[in-house]
Amino acid sequence: MLERQIAPYGTENPAELMDSFYQIGTEMLLELRNLVTSPEERKQARTWGAVDATKMVGVSAPTFRKLQKEYNIPGIIIEEAEKNRKIKKYTLSAINSLREKAQTRYFRPEGSAPLIIAVTNLKGGVGKTETAVDLGKKIAMEGMRSLLVDLDAQGTATLVSSGRIPDLEIPYDKTITNSLMNSPKNIEEIVLKTHFDGFDIIPANLAIQDCDLMLPNDKVNNHEHLGSPFERLKAALEIIKNQYDVIIIDCGPNIGFLTLNSIIACNGMIIPIPPSMYDYSSFVMYTATLSNMFKNLPKKPLDYLRIIISKHPGSNEALQMENMMREQFGRYILSNHMCETVEVPKAANEIGTIYDVTRPRGSREAYRRALQHLNDVNMEIINNFKDIWRIQAERNSQTERSSKVEV
Protein backbone atom coordinates (compact mmCIF):
# COMPACT_ATOMS: atom_id res chain seq x y z
CA MET A 1 0.00 0.00 0.00
CA LEU A 2 1.36 3.41 -0.96
CA GLU A 3 2.18 5.78 1.90
CA ARG A 4 -0.20 8.76 1.91
CA GLN A 5 1.56 12.05 1.20
CA ILE A 6 0.26 15.52 2.06
CA ALA A 7 0.48 18.05 -0.75
CA PRO A 8 2.77 20.98 0.23
CA TYR A 9 0.02 23.61 0.44
CA GLY A 10 0.95 24.54 3.99
CA THR A 11 3.92 24.23 6.33
CA GLU A 12 4.79 22.07 9.32
CA ASN A 13 6.66 24.96 10.96
CA PRO A 14 4.75 28.21 10.45
CA ALA A 15 6.81 30.07 13.08
CA GLU A 16 10.04 29.34 11.21
CA LEU A 17 8.47 30.19 7.85
CA MET A 18 7.09 33.52 9.07
CA ASP A 19 10.46 34.40 10.60
CA SER A 20 12.16 33.72 7.27
CA PHE A 21 9.56 35.91 5.53
CA TYR A 22 10.32 38.67 8.02
CA GLN A 23 14.08 38.43 7.50
CA ILE A 24 13.78 38.40 3.71
CA GLY A 25 11.28 41.25 3.69
CA THR A 26 13.31 43.42 6.05
CA GLU A 27 16.45 42.97 3.98
CA MET A 28 14.53 43.90 0.82
CA LEU A 29 13.13 47.06 2.47
CA LEU A 30 16.65 48.02 3.50
CA GLU A 31 17.95 47.51 -0.04
CA LEU A 32 15.11 49.54 -1.54
CA ARG A 33 15.59 52.36 0.96
CA ASN A 34 19.33 52.48 0.34
CA LEU A 35 18.72 52.51 -3.41
CA VAL A 36 16.31 55.45 -3.09
CA THR A 37 18.53 57.46 -0.73
CA SER A 38 21.91 56.60 -2.31
CA PRO A 39 24.60 57.83 -1.79
CA GLU A 40 23.24 58.88 1.65
CA GLU A 41 21.61 56.57 4.18
CA ARG A 42 18.77 58.97 4.96
CA LYS A 43 16.22 60.77 2.84
CA GLN A 44 17.50 64.20 1.94
CA ALA A 45 15.55 67.44 2.00
CA ARG A 46 13.59 67.78 -1.23
CA THR A 47 14.09 70.92 -3.26
CA TRP A 48 12.02 73.21 -5.47
CA GLY A 49 13.04 75.19 -8.53
CA ALA A 50 13.01 78.98 -8.58
CA VAL A 51 9.53 79.26 -10.13
CA ASP A 52 7.86 77.04 -7.53
CA ALA A 53 9.89 78.55 -4.69
CA THR A 54 8.84 82.07 -5.72
CA LYS A 55 5.17 81.03 -5.60
CA MET A 56 5.65 79.39 -2.19
CA VAL A 57 7.31 82.52 -0.77
CA GLY A 58 4.44 84.56 -2.18
CA VAL A 59 6.37 87.37 -3.87
CA SER A 60 7.15 88.49 -7.41
CA ALA A 61 10.19 87.14 -9.27
CA PRO A 62 12.13 90.44 -8.94
CA THR A 63 11.44 90.56 -5.20
CA PHE A 64 12.50 86.92 -4.88
CA ARG A 65 15.84 87.69 -6.53
CA LYS A 66 16.28 90.84 -4.45
CA LEU A 67 15.77 88.92 -1.18
CA GLN A 68 18.55 86.52 -2.13
CA LYS A 69 20.92 89.37 -2.87
CA GLU A 70 20.15 91.18 0.37
CA TYR A 71 20.33 88.20 2.72
CA ASN A 72 22.56 85.19 3.12
CA ILE A 73 19.95 82.43 2.96
CA PRO A 74 21.09 78.93 3.99
CA GLY A 75 19.62 75.91 2.22
CA ILE A 76 20.03 77.12 -1.38
CA ILE A 77 21.69 74.38 -3.41
CA ILE A 78 23.56 74.85 -6.68
CA GLU A 79 23.06 71.92 -9.05
CA GLU A 80 24.69 71.06 -12.36
CA ALA A 81 22.31 71.05 -15.32
CA GLU A 82 22.66 70.32 -19.03
CA LYS A 83 25.32 72.13 -21.07
CA ASN A 84 27.32 72.98 -17.94
CA ARG A 85 24.57 75.28 -16.68
CA LYS A 86 24.19 75.82 -12.94
CA ILE A 87 20.72 76.14 -11.45
CA LYS A 88 19.55 77.03 -7.97
CA LYS A 89 17.35 74.68 -5.97
CA TYR A 90 15.62 75.68 -2.74
CA THR A 91 15.03 73.53 0.31
CA LEU A 92 11.95 74.10 2.46
CA SER A 93 14.25 75.59 5.10
CA ALA A 94 15.49 78.18 2.57
CA ILE A 95 11.94 78.93 1.45
CA ASN A 96 10.84 79.49 5.05
CA SER A 97 13.80 81.83 5.62
CA LEU A 98 12.81 83.80 2.53
CA ARG A 99 9.20 83.91 3.74
CA GLU A 100 10.36 85.42 7.02
CA LYS A 101 12.48 88.05 5.26
CA ALA A 102 9.55 88.88 2.99
CA GLN A 103 7.14 88.77 5.95
CA THR A 104 4.89 86.34 4.10
CA ARG A 105 5.25 83.35 6.43
CA TYR A 106 2.02 82.43 8.20
CA PHE A 107 2.12 82.30 11.99
CA ARG A 108 -0.77 80.97 14.03
CA PRO A 109 -2.34 84.02 15.70
CA GLU A 110 -1.81 84.74 19.38
CA GLY A 111 -4.71 83.48 21.44
CA SER A 112 -5.29 80.42 19.24
CA ALA A 113 -4.54 76.83 20.23
CA PRO A 114 -2.77 73.93 18.49
CA LEU A 115 -5.08 71.48 16.78
CA ILE A 116 -4.73 67.78 17.59
CA ILE A 117 -6.33 65.84 14.75
CA ALA A 118 -7.06 62.10 14.88
CA VAL A 119 -7.16 60.55 11.40
CA THR A 120 -9.27 57.52 12.06
CA ASN A 121 -11.53 54.85 10.60
CA LEU A 122 -12.43 51.37 11.77
CA LYS A 123 -11.57 49.87 8.38
CA GLY A 124 -8.09 49.45 6.94
CA GLY A 125 -7.10 50.46 3.43
CA VAL A 126 -9.20 53.63 3.30
CA GLY A 127 -6.30 56.09 3.04
CA LYS A 128 -5.69 57.07 6.68
CA THR A 129 -1.91 57.00 6.46
CA GLU A 130 -1.78 58.80 3.11
CA THR A 131 -4.12 61.46 4.51
CA ALA A 132 -2.14 61.91 7.74
CA VAL A 133 1.33 61.99 6.19
CA ASP A 134 0.49 64.24 3.25
CA LEU A 135 -1.45 66.67 5.44
CA GLY A 136 1.54 66.89 7.80
CA LYS A 137 3.89 67.56 4.90
CA LYS A 138 1.61 70.14 3.30
CA ILE A 139 1.27 72.03 6.59
CA ALA A 140 5.07 72.19 6.73
CA MET A 141 5.24 73.27 3.08
CA GLU A 142 2.93 76.16 3.99
CA GLY A 143 5.47 77.32 6.57
CA MET A 144 3.79 75.97 9.71
CA ARG A 145 4.86 73.29 12.18
CA SER A 146 3.31 69.82 12.25
CA LEU A 147 3.88 66.62 14.20
CA LEU A 148 2.73 63.18 13.06
CA VAL A 149 2.12 60.59 15.77
CA ASP A 150 2.21 57.09 14.27
CA LEU A 151 -0.05 54.79 16.29
CA ASP A 152 -0.24 51.97 13.74
CA ALA A 153 2.00 49.00 14.55
CA GLN A 154 2.62 48.51 10.82
CA GLY A 155 4.72 51.70 10.91
CA THR A 156 3.89 52.68 7.33
CA ALA A 157 3.61 56.37 8.22
CA THR A 158 7.02 56.14 9.89
CA LEU A 159 8.61 54.57 6.81
CA VAL A 160 7.26 57.04 4.24
CA SER A 161 7.78 60.07 6.51
CA SER A 162 11.32 59.40 7.66
CA GLY A 163 12.73 56.68 5.40
CA ARG A 164 13.55 54.65 8.51
CA ILE A 165 12.56 50.98 8.58
CA PRO A 166 10.42 50.66 11.72
CA ASP A 167 11.59 47.44 13.40
CA LEU A 168 15.11 47.63 12.05
CA GLU A 169 16.06 51.25 12.69
CA ILE A 170 13.58 52.43 15.34
CA PRO A 171 14.41 51.14 18.85
CA TYR A 172 11.57 49.79 20.98
CA ASP A 173 11.90 52.63 23.51
CA LYS A 174 11.77 55.35 20.82
CA THR A 175 8.05 54.90 20.13
CA ILE A 176 5.10 56.36 22.04
CA THR A 177 5.00 53.15 24.10
CA ASN A 178 7.76 54.47 26.35
CA SER A 179 5.76 57.62 27.13
CA LEU A 180 2.45 55.87 27.71
CA MET A 181 3.80 53.08 29.90
CA ASN A 182 6.61 54.78 31.85
CA SER A 183 6.46 58.57 31.85
CA PRO A 184 4.72 61.15 29.65
CA LYS A 185 7.88 63.29 29.82
CA ASN A 186 9.66 60.69 27.69
CA ILE A 187 7.80 62.07 24.69
CA GLU A 188 10.41 64.81 24.39
CA GLU A 189 13.07 62.18 23.66
CA ILE A 190 11.29 60.34 20.84
CA VAL A 191 10.43 63.12 18.38
CA LEU A 192 12.26 62.68 15.06
CA LYS A 193 13.00 65.43 12.56
CA THR A 194 12.24 64.55 8.95
CA HIS A 195 13.59 65.80 5.63
CA PHE A 196 10.68 68.30 5.55
CA ASP A 197 11.55 71.40 7.57
CA GLY A 198 8.85 71.84 10.23
CA PHE A 199 7.47 68.29 9.92
CA ASP A 200 8.39 65.98 12.81
CA ILE A 201 7.19 62.47 13.65
CA ILE A 202 6.84 60.17 16.62
CA PRO A 203 7.60 56.80 15.00
CA ALA A 204 5.98 53.40 15.39
CA ASN A 205 6.98 49.77 15.19
CA LEU A 206 5.75 46.53 16.76
CA ALA A 207 6.14 48.14 20.20
CA ILE A 208 2.82 49.85 19.42
CA GLN A 209 1.12 46.45 19.34
CA ASP A 210 2.55 45.62 22.77
CA CYS A 211 1.36 48.97 24.08
CA ASP A 212 -2.21 48.30 22.94
CA LEU A 213 -2.13 45.01 24.85
CA MET A 214 -0.49 46.38 28.01
CA LEU A 215 -2.62 49.50 28.50
CA PRO A 216 -5.78 47.58 29.55
CA ASN A 217 -3.78 45.24 31.85
CA ASP A 218 -3.81 46.62 35.41
CA LYS A 219 -0.88 44.39 36.35
CA VAL A 220 1.53 46.09 33.95
CA ASN A 221 0.01 49.43 32.89
CA ASN A 222 1.54 51.44 35.76
CA HIS A 223 -1.84 52.98 36.66
CA GLU A 224 -0.79 53.63 40.26
CA HIS A 225 1.74 56.20 39.02
CA LEU A 226 0.28 57.35 35.69
CA GLY A 227 -3.46 57.19 36.34
CA SER A 228 -6.10 56.30 33.75
CA PRO A 229 -4.76 54.26 30.81
CA PHE A 230 -7.24 56.13 28.58
CA GLU A 231 -5.62 59.55 29.11
CA ARG A 232 -1.92 58.73 28.67
CA LEU A 233 -1.58 60.20 25.16
CA LYS A 234 -3.39 63.38 26.20
CA ALA A 235 -0.95 63.86 29.10
CA ALA A 236 2.09 63.26 26.88
CA LEU A 237 0.95 65.58 24.07
CA GLU A 238 0.20 68.30 26.60
CA ILE A 239 3.97 68.55 27.22
CA ILE A 240 4.92 69.29 23.59
CA LYS A 241 1.77 70.53 21.86
CA ASN A 242 2.71 74.22 21.97
CA GLN A 243 5.77 73.50 19.81
CA TYR A 244 3.41 72.78 16.89
CA ASP A 245 0.48 74.27 15.03
CA VAL A 246 -1.07 70.88 14.22
CA ILE A 247 -0.51 67.42 15.70
CA ILE A 248 -1.84 64.61 13.49
CA ILE A 249 -2.47 61.15 14.91
CA ASP A 250 -2.44 58.25 12.44
CA CYS A 251 -4.69 55.72 14.20
CA GLY A 252 -4.68 52.00 13.57
CA PRO A 253 -7.72 50.28 11.97
CA ASN A 254 -9.23 49.16 15.27
CA ILE A 255 -10.91 50.29 18.49
CA GLY A 256 -8.04 49.42 20.79
CA PHE A 257 -6.78 51.42 23.76
CA LEU A 258 -4.51 53.52 21.55
CA THR A 259 -7.43 54.60 19.38
CA LEU A 260 -9.40 55.42 22.54
CA ASN A 261 -6.42 57.47 23.75
CA SER A 262 -6.43 59.31 20.43
CA ILE A 263 -10.12 60.19 20.65
CA ILE A 264 -9.65 61.54 24.18
CA ALA A 265 -6.48 63.47 23.28
CA CYS A 266 -7.75 65.06 20.05
CA ASN A 267 -9.81 68.20 19.50
CA GLY A 268 -10.50 67.33 15.88
CA MET A 269 -11.12 64.29 13.66
CA ILE A 270 -10.67 63.53 9.97
CA ILE A 271 -12.32 60.37 8.67
CA PRO A 272 -11.31 59.13 5.18
CA ILE A 273 -13.96 57.06 3.37
CA PRO A 274 -13.68 55.70 -0.19
CA PRO A 275 -16.97 56.00 -2.11
CA SER A 276 -17.94 52.31 -2.01
CA MET A 277 -20.73 50.44 -0.23
CA TYR A 278 -18.31 48.30 1.80
CA ASP A 279 -16.48 51.36 3.15
CA TYR A 280 -19.72 53.27 3.69
CA SER A 281 -21.19 50.37 5.67
CA SER A 282 -18.07 50.12 7.82
CA PHE A 283 -18.21 53.85 8.53
CA VAL A 284 -21.85 53.59 9.65
CA MET A 285 -20.85 50.90 12.15
CA TYR A 286 -17.96 53.06 13.33
CA THR A 287 -20.29 56.00 14.02
CA ALA A 288 -22.23 53.83 16.49
CA THR A 289 -18.98 53.09 18.33
CA LEU A 290 -17.95 56.75 18.29
CA SER A 291 -21.37 57.79 19.58
CA ASN A 292 -21.00 55.50 22.60
CA MET A 293 -17.49 56.79 23.22
CA PHE A 294 -18.53 60.45 23.14
CA LYS A 295 -21.50 59.75 25.44
CA ASN A 296 -18.91 58.82 28.04
CA LEU A 297 -17.06 62.09 27.33
CA PRO A 298 -19.91 64.59 27.80
CA LYS A 299 -17.65 67.64 28.07
CA LYS A 300 -15.68 66.99 24.91
CA PRO A 301 -16.58 69.11 21.88
CA LEU A 302 -14.62 68.86 18.64
CA ASP A 303 -13.17 72.00 17.10
CA TYR A 304 -12.94 70.21 13.76
CA LEU A 305 -14.70 67.26 12.12
CA ARG A 306 -14.56 66.44 8.45
CA ILE A 307 -15.00 63.40 6.23
CA ILE A 308 -12.68 63.03 3.23
CA ILE A 309 -13.92 61.08 0.26
CA SER A 310 -10.71 59.19 -0.46
CA LYS A 311 -9.49 56.89 -3.24
CA HIS A 312 -12.18 58.14 -5.62
CA PRO A 313 -11.95 56.12 -8.87
CA GLY A 314 -14.24 58.48 -10.81
CA SER A 315 -16.61 55.70 -11.89
CA ASN A 316 -20.37 56.19 -12.16
CA GLU A 317 -20.92 53.92 -9.15
CA ALA A 318 -18.46 55.93 -7.06
CA LEU A 319 -20.08 59.21 -8.15
CA GLN A 320 -23.51 57.88 -7.12
CA MET A 321 -22.13 56.87 -3.72
CA GLU A 322 -20.43 60.25 -3.33
CA ASN A 323 -23.71 62.07 -4.07
CA MET A 324 -25.56 59.94 -1.54
CA MET A 325 -22.92 60.61 1.13
CA ARG A 326 -23.01 64.35 0.46
CA GLU A 327 -26.79 64.39 0.78
CA GLN A 328 -26.63 62.54 4.09
CA PHE A 329 -23.64 64.16 5.78
CA GLY A 330 -23.77 67.61 4.20
CA ARG A 331 -21.15 70.15 5.21
CA TYR A 332 -19.16 67.61 7.20
CA ILE A 333 -17.78 66.23 3.93
CA LEU A 334 -14.91 68.18 2.39
CA SER A 335 -15.78 69.85 -0.90
CA ASN A 336 -12.70 68.30 -2.52
CA HIS A 337 -11.96 64.59 -2.76
CA MET A 338 -8.80 62.55 -3.16
CA CYS A 339 -8.69 60.58 -6.38
CA GLU A 340 -7.47 57.03 -6.75
CA THR A 341 -4.23 57.30 -8.70
CA VAL A 342 -1.20 55.21 -9.66
CA GLU A 343 0.97 58.12 -8.50
CA VAL A 344 0.49 57.02 -4.86
CA PRO A 345 2.07 53.55 -5.27
CA LYS A 346 4.73 55.03 -7.57
CA ALA A 347 5.78 57.43 -4.83
CA ALA A 348 5.55 54.66 -2.23
CA ASN A 349 8.02 52.59 -4.26
CA GLU A 350 10.49 55.40 -3.63
CA ILE A 351 9.74 55.34 0.13
CA GLY A 352 7.67 58.52 0.05
CA THR A 353 4.45 60.21 -0.98
CA ILE A 354 3.45 62.42 -3.89
CA TYR A 355 4.89 65.44 -2.07
CA ASP A 356 8.35 63.83 -2.20
CA VAL A 357 8.31 63.49 -5.97
CA THR A 358 10.36 66.07 -7.89
CA ARG A 359 10.61 64.26 -11.21
CA PRO A 360 7.52 62.13 -11.93
CA ARG A 361 8.00 58.73 -13.48
CA GLY A 362 5.62 58.19 -16.37
CA SER A 363 2.94 60.64 -17.38
CA ARG A 364 3.66 64.18 -16.18
CA GLU A 365 -0.01 65.05 -16.71
CA ALA A 366 -1.16 62.18 -14.45
CA TYR A 367 1.25 63.40 -11.77
CA ARG A 368 -0.04 66.98 -12.06
CA ARG A 369 -3.66 65.82 -11.73
CA ALA A 370 -2.85 63.77 -8.63
CA LEU A 371 -0.88 66.65 -7.10
CA GLN A 372 -3.73 69.07 -7.81
CA HIS A 373 -6.27 66.80 -6.09
CA LEU A 374 -3.93 66.41 -3.12
CA ASN A 375 -3.30 70.15 -2.86
CA ASP A 376 -7.01 70.96 -3.17
CA VAL A 377 -7.90 68.59 -0.31
CA ASN A 378 -5.10 69.68 1.99
CA MET A 379 -5.49 73.41 1.36
CA GLU A 380 -9.20 73.14 2.10
CA ILE A 381 -8.31 71.57 5.46
CA ILE A 382 -5.53 74.07 6.18
CA ASN A 383 -7.81 77.00 5.37
CA ASN A 384 -10.39 75.51 7.74
CA PHE A 385 -7.69 75.40 10.43
CA LYS A 386 -6.74 79.03 9.81
CA ASP A 387 -10.39 80.02 10.15
CA ILE A 388 -10.63 78.17 13.47
CA TRP A 389 -7.51 79.93 14.75
CA ARG A 390 -8.81 83.33 13.63
CA ILE A 391 -12.09 82.77 15.50
CA GLN A 392 -10.23 81.58 18.62
CA ALA A 393 -7.91 84.59 18.56
CA GLU A 394 -10.80 87.03 18.09
CA ARG A 395 -12.78 85.40 20.89
CA ASN A 396 -9.85 85.51 23.29
CA SER A 397 -9.11 89.12 22.37
CA GLN A 398 -12.73 90.07 23.00
CA THR A 399 -12.68 88.26 26.35
CA GLU A 400 -9.53 90.13 27.39
CA ARG A 401 -11.07 93.47 26.42
CA SER A 402 -14.24 92.67 28.37
CA SER A 403 -12.27 91.71 31.49
CA LYS A 404 -10.32 94.98 31.33
CA VAL A 405 -13.54 96.96 31.08
CA GLU A 406 -14.96 95.15 34.12
CA VAL A 407 -11.82 95.92 36.15
N, C-alpha and C positions, 0 to 999 in steps of 0.2 A: 504494500500500500504506500502511495506517495505521501511524503510528509507535507502537511498543509503549510503554505507560505503566505505571510501577510504582505500585501502590496505596499510599497513604501510611500503611502500618502501622508503619513504622519511621522512621528519621531519617538523613540523610546526614552530620549533624554531632552525634554523641552527646555530645561534650565540651561543646559550646556549649549543648545542650539541658539536660544535667545541671547546668551552672552556672546556667542560668536557673531551674531547679527549686530549686536551693540558695538563690538570692537571694530568690525568691518565698517559699519556706518560712521562711527566717530572718526576713524582714519580718513574716510572719504570726505567728510565735512571739513576736516583740517586741510586736506589737499586742495579742495575747492576754495576755501577761504584764502589760503596762501597764494593760490593762482590769481585770485581777484585783487589781492592787496599787494602783490609783488611789485617792487622789491622790498617793501616794508612788511612788517608782520601785523600791522593794524590798519584799519581803514583811515584814509587820509581825508582832510577837510576838502569837500567838493568846492569847485570854483565856478564863477560866472564870468562871461565875457563883458566887455565894457557896456554894450547896449542894454543887456539885462540888468547889470549892476546899477546903471544910471536910473532905470525905472524903479528898482528896489529902493534906492536912496531917495527918489522922489524929487529930483531936480532936473534942470535942462542939461544938455550935453556940455555947453560952455561952462556952466557952474560946476559940473562934475570935474572937468579938467582943471578948473581954477582951484578947487578944494585940494586936489592932489599936489598942485604946485605950492600952495600955501602951507600945507601941513605934511609932516612925515608920517604917513599912514602905514602901520605894519600890516602884513598879511596880503600884500600885493605881490603876485608871482609873475615873473617874466618867463614866458615859454617860447621855445623855438617853433616856428611855423614853416610853411613851404617857402622855397626860394630864399632861405636864410633870413626871413622876416622874424621879428620879435614882437610878440603880442603880450598884452597885460591881461592877467586873470585875477579875479578878486574873490578872496575867501569871505565867508559870512562875517568873520571877525572884522575884516577890512571894511565891508559894507556897513556894519554897525558903527564903526568909528567915523566913517564919512557921514552917516545919518546924524551922529551927535554933533559933528562940526557944522552940518547944514541945519541943525535943529529940526530935523524931520523924523527923528526916532520917536516912536510912540512909547509913553510911559503911563502905566496904570495910574489913574488920578488918586490923589490923596483922599483918604476917607473911604476908599473902596477896598474890598477884601479879595484874597486869592480864591479862585474857583477850584474845587476838587471834584473832578468829573469821573464817575464810574462808567466805563464802556462795558455793557453787560448784556447778556442774552443767555437763556437756558440752553440753547442749541449751539453746537459747534459748527464751524464752517460757514458762518454768516457774515464774516468780515470784521469781527471785533478787533483783532490784532492790526489789520491794515488800517482801520479807522483810527485806533489809538496812536499808532506809530506815526502815521502821516499827519495827523492833527498836531502832534507834538512837534514834528519837524517844521510844519508850516507856521506855527506860532513863533518858533525860533527864527524862521526866515523873515517874519514880519517885525523882528527886532525885540521881541518879548522873551520871557524866560519860562521854560516849561520843564516839568519833571514827569517821566513815565515810570509808573510802578508796575512791574511785571508780576502778576499773581497767578500766572498759568505755569504749571509745572513743566509743560513742554518747552518753555523758554524761547518760543519763536520770536517774540518781541525783542528779547535780549539779543538774539543772534542778528536780526536785521537792523537793530538800532546801533549796536556796538561792534559787530563783527566778531564778537567773542563767542566761542562754542560753550554753551552753558555748563555741562557737567565735566568738561575738560579744562576750561580756563576760568571758571567762576568757582571759588572755594565755597564750601557748604555754609560757612559763617559770614559770607558776604552777600547773602540774600536777606529778605525781610524777616525770615524765620528767626534770626538772631535777635532782632528788635522785639518781635512779638512774644518770644518765649523767655528772654533773659532781661532785657532792659530797653525801653523805648529810646533812650539816649544813643543806643548803638546805631540808630538810623543815620547819624552824621558820618559814620565810618564806612557806609556801604554805597554811597552815591557815586556813580561813575560818570565822568565827562564823556561825551561822544564827539564825533567829528563834525557835528553841527554846533556852532557857537551858541550857547544859551539853551541847549537841549541836553538834559541829564537823564540818567535812568537809574532805577534800583533794579538790579537784575534778578533773574529766576533760574532755578534748575530743579532737580528732583527734591531738594530740600523743601520746596514749597509743598510737595505732596505730603511729606512728613509733618509739616506744620499744620496742614488741614486735619490730620489725624490726631495730633497731640493737643490742639486747642480745646476740643471737647472733653479731654481726659483729665479729670480733677487730680489724678495721681501725679501727672507730669506737667501740667500747664502753668504751674507757678502762680496760681490764683491768690495765694496768701500774701504775695508781695506785689503782684501786678493787677489784682482785681479782676473784673469781668473779662472773660476771654472774647467777648463780642466787641469790646471797645479798645483793643490793643492798637489797631492800625490808626484809629483816631488820635490816640495819645501820642503815637510816634510822629505822625504827620504834623501835629501841633507844634513840634519842636522846629521843623524846617520850613513850614508852609510859607512864611513871609519872605523866603528867599526866591519865591517863584510867583508868576502871575497865574499860571494854571498847572495843577497837578492832575495827571490823567492816570486812571487805574485800569489796566487791562485785566479784566476778570476772567477766570476759567469758566468753561461751559458746565456749570453745576450750581447747586445751592449749598455748598459747603460752608464751613466757618469763615473761610477767607472772603467768600462772596458776601456773607452777612457782615463781616467787618467793613467791607467796602461800602455797603449800603449805609451803614451807620456813620462812616467817616466822611462820605461825600456830601456836597450840597448841590450836586447836579448829576444828571444821568443822560447818557446817549445810548440808544438801543438800535443797533443795525438789524434790519430785516430784509432779506431778499424777497422780491415780489412773487412768491410761489405759495401754493396752498399748504405744503408741509411746513414751511417756515412761519406762515401766518398762524397756523394751528398751534404750533409750539409757542409762539408769542402769546397767544390767548391764554394758554395754560400758565405761562410765566406771570401774566398779570394777576392771576388769582393768588399766586405765591407772594408776589410783591404787595398786594393788597393786605394780606395777613401780616406781613412783616411791618408795614407802615401803621397798621392798627395798633401794634405794640410799641410804636414810636410816635405817640400822639403830638409831640411838640417838635416834629421834624418836617418843616417845609422844604421844598426844593427850589433853589434860585433858577435852575435851568432843567428842562426836560424836553428832549427832542428825539424823534424816531428818524433814522436815516434809511431810506430805501437803498439797499446795497446790492451789488452784483446784478444790476439790471441788464438783462440780455437784449432788451428792445423788442421782444416778440409781442405778438398780439395778445397772447395769454398773460404775459407779464404786465402789459399796459392795462389790461382789464383788471388785474389784481391791484395794480397801483391805484387806479381810479377808485376802486372799492375801498381801499385803505384810506385814501384821502377823504372820501366821503364820511367814513366812520370816525377817523381820528383828527380830522381838520387841521388846525394850526399847529398841532404838535408834531406834524411831519414836516421835515425840511422841504423847502421849495425845490431844491436841487437834489438829484440822486447820483449815486456812484454807479457807473456802468460796469458791466462785466467785460473785461478786456484781457487780451493776451499779454499786455504790457506789464501786468502785475507779476505773473510767473517769470517773465523775462528778467525783470528787475530782481526777483527773488533768487534767480540762478546766479546773480552776481552779489548775493548776500546783501540785499538792500531793498528799497522801495522805489517807486517812480521818481520821488524827489532826489534820489541819489544819481539818477541817470543824467549824464551830460551829453553823451553821443548815443542816440537810440539805435538799437539793432533792428534792422528790418524797416518797415514803413515809417517814415518820419511823420506822415499825416496821422497814422494810427496813434503814434506817441503823443502828438499834439492834442488829439481829441481826448485821450485818456487824461493827460495833464490838465486840460481845460475843465473836464468834469471834476477832477480832484480839487483843483483850485476853487471852483464854484462852490462845492460842498464846504470846504474848509473855511473859505472867506465868509460864507453865510454864518457859520458857527462863530468865527472870530468877531464878526460885526455884532452878533448877538451878545457876545461877552462884553464888548466895549460898551454896548448900550446898558447892560446890567451895571457895569462899573460906573458909568455916568450917573445913573439913577441913584446908586448907593452914595456916591460922592455928594450929589446935590442934596439928598436926604440928610446926610450927616452934617453938611454945611448949614442947612436950614435949622437943624436941631441945635447946633452950636449957637447960631444967632438968637434963637428963641431963649436959650438958657441965659445968654448974656443980658437980654432984655429983662428977664425975670429978676436977675440979680440987681 
